[in-house]
Amino acid sequence: MTRRAHAPRALLFATAGAIALMASPALAGDLVGDVTDSTGAKTLPGAQVVITELGRRAEVDADGAFRFSNLPAGTYTVQVTYTGADMATRTVTIAETGIATLDIRMGPPAEGLVDSVLVVGQRGNLNSAVQRQKSADGIESVLTRDAVGAFPDQNVAESLRRLPGVNILNDQGEGRFVSVRGLDPNLNSASINGARVPAPEADVRSVALDVIPSELIESIEVKKTLTPDQDADTIGASIDIKTTSGFDRRKDFYSVTVEGSYNDLNGEWSPKASVDISKTFGDRLGISGGLSYYKRSFSTDNVEMEDWEETGGIVAAKTVQYRDYDVERTRIGGSLSLDFRLTDNTDIYARFLHSKFEDQEYRNRLIFEMEGDPISASGDTVTFRSNEGRITAIRDLKDRYEVQTITSLVSGGRTYAGPWEFNYSVSWSMADEKEDGSIDPIRWRQRFTGSSLAVDFDYSNREKPKYAVTTGLTNFLNPARYSLYRVEETDKSDSEERESNWKFDIKREFQLGSGQFDLQAGAKLRLREKTYDLDINYYTGYTGGLTLAPFLGDQSYNLADIEPTPSRGAPAKFFHENRSNFVKSALDTLFESSVADYNVKEDIYAAYLLGRYEAGPVRVVGGVRVERTELTAAGSLVELVEGGGTHNGVVLADDTVFVSPLTNRIDYTDVLPSLTVRFEATDNLLIRGGFFKSVVRPRVGQIAPRFIVEESDAGERDGEFGNPELDPYRAWNFDLSAEWYFAKEGVLSAGIFYKEIKDFIVDAEFNNGVFNSVAYDKAIIPINGDTATVFGVEFNYQHALTFLPGLLDGTIVGFNYTYTDAEGDVLGRTIPLPSASKNTYNATIGYEKGPVSFRFAATYRDKYLDELGSDAETDRWVKDHIQYDVSAKYRITDHAQAFIEFVNLGDAPYVAYQNGPDGKRLLQYEEYSWTAKTGIKLKF
């Protein structure tokens, strides 16, 4: 299908030069300067600089610089404010031409006090984040690191959960995906230094932020309202990750961190180390960067259940899995930034970041598959016997090694010419996820028939069901009775995404009688390509047979006895050394290697026109953005028809796989207006309002034309489909907030938000139908819902309690809460939007005085709908989750700080379930225990 806009593509770029017609010669002088702390070492981004006589205002950039252009000659008063510091006031004289300079240091004299007031530790993070939030045009939250290069947490994703309205979805007990205002992570966008971050995983757009080491990051901005100069592909938030600049500091800086972490579940220690540097060469060249290494070993205990049925009043799961995970993850990252002041009016830069994430996962499983119904139930115990239907016991091992990488390279600059400002950049980003030679899984089984096996399942604890073999235990535990029947080797799993960006912006300042008006226009080109290539070798046995007996290992599982279990490494080694003796299924290999492949190219052409008016307490930013999307998606229709089935009117004698290539093209154009208003009702009270229209494109795996159909000899066809007909999410977004800066180091804010989303997307289950001319009996198909609405309330309180007496004046508290009501209509049902939690909150209490720093944090996320079933009883839900973390730091000397941190002290599990008439039916339970981290940080 092709949808073409009537407006030619060239119109999207026409606005880039529109304001050039309004040029006028510069007849006045400029004022430039720097703002640093009182030591002169650390810049203070976000500080507000005001020329009081003219009512003109500027925000200090990340490199500490500010600039006023086109100033009439005269003498002016300049005032600078920054959270946690006293206002600085200076006088400056501007000539009719030329550039005047003014360098300002904030805070009290350097008497050792400034470190705790402005830039170091929890208060440094608080002050910096609050100041940047206060200076912003729209509604946003900011997370920064302090002057010693430290984030509040050891992991970027887990640090973000401290921000208002932000929560993290865990994977294997570790924060990975960012949810904003309780919404699906796929509704966010993420960028590094302004360039979009591609997703390494095959089927998603959301980026797992644990891939990026926190040591390489200077700040993270979570922008909840958009202005026309920003990409419009977000409904939750735009997450902008910024690495350090060469001019973040005015003095050379070096730090080294060495750390060890201990996981309680596996009893192992893991090493971590990082280096952070910043160096300037005169006032023209700055270099900064870092290296990070982290090798983490941990375990996960898991139970999964499926195929819940009610028979004769007895409710039971027909498939039960006990899963034992042992994982080793290695993160290696590096960043480098070069900043060069080419002239007094031109700065150029280059930013590079590379992160590599290696994941070695071993998973042992004991699986019960019951074909018959339970014979009895007594209290919370359900009994299955093999004489009522075959029971299969499966013991298998996953031995998977995968590597993810993210690389980002951004270069650009900024040039001033009187009242004109030009910004330009080009970027290239790449992400991939690769597997080569993983065994996923190798499987042995023993089938029990007649009266050979009886198994009781105890549901008294619905989240941790237990089993007991009451008949046939000897055979059940005998590894020699388990025969190899399946090996799946991932010969290649290669997901790769690349994106190139070209961006140009031009701005013209107009001096008003009191205040300023800026007219800005720009254009951007985004070229994106994502491919996935999966090759599976499928083996159905071993010549002469092969039992589990030669491969025995020990379990590290605490929820049940699942031995005998295969050992780590040995089965994979045996397979690779004896591959020729394994029986390969050409049919299954062809099917498994064809179903997932795709290639998607997505080109986005954007242009915008923006006006920015500021006078006194009022700032208004409004305009329109136009984005044209041109997408080409290639995939395959893969049909497996068993012998006896019919294909194109022909009855097949043998099982046969049919692969048919498919290509689809989709074009559409979106006109996206926005308006943001910022009003300083008093010196300490800010009111903000904003509305904008946004568009979020479907996930690549949803829109790729992939059709996977399996047909049995009875003619039943089950499938999973991509849907090239999907429309993108289109949303109108409205926000209103009030921020009260009631103390020098305190903020209290509240806000409401409302979103109306057209064509939201869900993966839905269908029975007995036809999709794109392909008939099915059961299928999973991504579809557009009707209209969804999101209404929410946010509250945030942060305060350094310096007014308390004595030792208590080092107390720091914070609390934020978000309520989100997100509902939509689809298939005649009203459902919560997938991954949308109604209630989230974060609470922290810290203490920082002298050399001591301590913090306790609690993070809560409500339950959410994870997957849509065929009806309400088969929907998959994820249980609410609360996590407690504690950290403590002690400054040994001016150059050394020791720290210790405990993560997930409450051992909060991950629980997924269905809502049955008899209560919650477990689908997945996972626990991780706690992790302790300790180490030392040296800075010079």
Order of alpha helices (4+ residues) and beta strands (2+ residues): alpha-beta-beta-beta-beta-beta-beta-beta-alpha-beta-alpha-beta-beta-beta-beta-beta-beta-beta-beta-beta-beta-beta-beta-beta-beta-beta-beta-beta-beta-alpha-beta-beta-beta-beta-alpha-beta-alpha-beta-beta-beta-beta-beta-beta-alpha-beta-beta-beta-beta-beta-beta-beta-beta-beta-beta-beta-beta-beta-beta-beta-beta-beta-beta
